Amino acid sequence: MPRGLPRRFSLAGRRLCGSRLFIKKMPAPQIQLRQWKDADFAAFAAMNADAEVMRYFVAPLSAEESRSALQRFRQTIDTRGWGSWAVEVDGSFAGFTGLAEPKFEAHFTPCVEIGWRFLREYWGRGIAFAAAQQAEHYAFTVLELDQLVSFTTEANLRSRKLMERLGFTRNPSDDFLHPKIADDHPQRRHVLYRKMNPNSGNSVVDRSKKSG
């Protein structure tokens, strides 16, 4: 081991030339948003049953709940051409990201939200960010939405940081109590983030003309 390197330092993907260390550039992962496949179910169900992945949700999902969600996602994309897409990374299922219309009433609805969920092995690699950028691009250039929203529980700092990295901003007056969550549940308080389409004005889109 070269002198001066920490004991646990790995030279994998690196080479030394004289006294200089060169880091080999690794290829970027291939990230694809696509329609769902039956083969996605096992990994999708495992993700939804993972207590850490589902930490900021009311509860993990059962296998049957995951099966119903997958079928619903697939049917929505079949019907209107967009929705919550499966995300494939280098040929393997990694999670999902996409667009949805909230099924509850609040001061900011009707609207279209962007959301995501990934297997833990894909966290911290910029994959959620890159996949969300693709979904956002579709929303703003194909659907021509004037605005997207995203929301999560107040304590979900990882997701909130991703929203901010994508350029979404929060006004604390927009925060709300999720009407689908019990009054005494600790996850009921949600924060709302918004992002306007940089190519349009500041009016909120008429969804009936855009969602098909």
N, C-alpha and C positions, 0 to 999 in steps of 0.2 A: 504494500500500500504506500503511495507517495507520502512523504513526510508533510505534516501540516494539515492533512485531511482528517475530519472527524472519523472516529472508529466505525460508525454506521453509515458513512458516506458511500454511495454506490456509484461506480463508474459506468453502469449500464447506459448505453446510448451516448457515451462521451468518449473523447480520445485526448491524450496529452501530446503536445508538440513542444519539446523543450520544457520551459517552465510555464507555458500557457495552456489553459484548459479550454478545449473547444466542445461545445454542447451540440450534439447532432439534432437537427430539427426534425421532429416527428410529424408525419402527415396528419392533417386535420381530419377528424372523424367525418364520415359521410352521414349526414342527417337528413332523413326523409319524412315528410308528413304524408300519410296515406290512409286509405280505407282499411277498416279492420278485417282481420282474418280469424278463422276458427282457431288457428294455431297460437294466437295471441292470448287465449283465455288463461292458460296455466300461469303465465308470468303476470298477467293483469290481476288475477285473483290473489296471487301471492303478494303483490304490491298493496292491494287494498286490505289485506289481512295483517300487514306489517304495522305493529303498534306505533313505531317511530314515524313511518310515512304518514299515518293517519292521526298523528298526535294532536293536530289542531282541528280535527273533525269531531262530530258527536261521538262516533264509534267506528271501529274497523268494520268492513263489510264482510258478510258471509259469502260463501261461494255462489249461492243462488242470487244474492244481490249483485255480485259482480257479473254474473252471466246476464242478468236483466239489463245492467248498465251497458255492457258491450253491445247487446242487441239493439238497445235504444240509440246508442251512438251511431251504429252502422246504418240503422234505418233512417236516421235524420240526414246523414250524408247522402244516402241513396235518394232521398226525397227532394232535398233542396241543393245538394252539391257542396255543402259546407257544414261544419259542426266541430265536434271534438275529435280530432284526427289521432290515430295511432302514430307514435313516433318511433322510427326505426333508425338505429345507429349501427353503421357497419354491418347491416344485415340482420341485426337482432332487435327484438322488441325492447324498448327502453321506458315507455310510459305514454302519456298523451298530452297534447296541448291543442287549444283551438278556441272556437267561438260558440257562445250559447246565449240564449235569451232566458234570463231568470224567471222562474215559475212562481214568483211571489210579487206582491205589491209593496212598493216603497217609494220614497220621494224622488228617486232617480229612475224609476221604471216607467214605461218600457224602455229597454236599452239592449245593447249587446255587450256581453262581458268576454274577456279573455282569461283563460285559466290553464292550469297545468298540474301534472302529478307524475313523478318519476320514481323508478326503482332506486334504492339508495346507492347502488354502485355507480349510478350516473350523476350523483350530486357533485357539486364543486368542480365541474369540468367545463362549464360554459355551455353545456348542451341545452339546458332549459332555456337559456337566453337566446341561443341561436334558433331553436325551434319556435319560440314565441315571436321572434322577429319575422319568421315566415308567415305565421298566422296573422300577425299585425299587418304585414304587407298585403295579404289577401283582403283583409277587412277594409283597408284604406284605398287600395288601387282597383280591386275587382268589385267588391260590394259598394265601394265609394261611401262608406259610413263617415259621418262627420265626427264621430266620437266613439271611443271605446272606454269601458270601465273595467276595473278589477277590484275585487274585495276579498278580505280574509279576516280572521280573528285578530284582535289587537296584539296578541302576544306572538304571532307568527312572523318573527323578524326576518327569517330567511326569505319567505315569499315577498314580504314588503320590500326588501332590498332589491329583489329582482324587478319588481314593479318600478322602483325608482331608477334602476339601471336602464330600463326600457324607455324612460322619459315620462312615466306617469307621475302625477302630482296629487297630493292630498290636501284637502281643506277640512280641518277638524269639524266644521259645521255639517259636513256630509256624513260623518260617522253615524251608525245606526244599530239598532237592536234587531237581529235577524228574526223575522216573524215565523220561521219554520223551526226555531230552536226554543226549547222550554225556557220560561222566564228565569228559573233559578240555575240554568246551566252556565258554567264559567266561560264557554265559548260563544255566548250569545252576542256580546258586543263586537261589532265589526267595524273595520276602517275601510273607507272607499277611496279609490284612486281613479283619476280620469286622465285621458289623453285625447287631445283634439287632432283631427287629421290635418297635417301641415299643409296639405294641398287644397283645403276647403276653408269656408268661413267658419264662424263660431256658432252657427245654429245647429241644433240637434236634428239628426236625420229622421225623415219619415220612414220607419222601418218597413211599412207595408209596401213601399216602392222598391225596397232593396233586398229583402230577404227571400223573395220568390215564393 
